[in-house]
């Protein structure tokens, strides 16, 4: 808990297995560099008699979200035997095929784990598409105690209710920012 009484948890990653939240990792994160991209696909149509082509919405490619996490185990309350290995392993496991399914079978046609990413009030259903880790500090036993994880996610389609809710939220916030004509 912080001095202000507000909880320190700012973001979280949840792993979904068999449609249920199977585990999650929370973090305090004040983004200095957070990237979000939306890539709509349009077909260009040449209507008869029109002097210009018309863009017709075709689909949305997966939205992409990327950011950097600081993993730190330098304070006295951390586990000296483990450092940041557990947090690093959780993040790395999201970038691999779904581990239990992979190990139970032959490792063929195993999808990645579905992830729910929460950052403040926003939530994305996604898969982790890029993970890189850089260790910047070790203790005397060469256990990593501080590092940076760069993560990138692509959103996945869950259901129409989720999409409808996201679009409704976009309408509300767009109308708050839009200047209305006199």
Secondary structure, 3 states (H helix, E strand, C coil): CCCCCCCCCCEEEEEEECCEEEEEEEECCCCCCEEEECCEEEEEECCCCCCCCEEEEEEECCCEEEEEEEEECCCCCCCCCCCCHHHHHHHHHHHCECHHHHHHCCCCCCCECEEEEEECCEEEEEEEEEEEEEEEEECCCCCEEEEEEEEEEEECCCCHHHHHHHHHHHHHHHHHHCCCCC
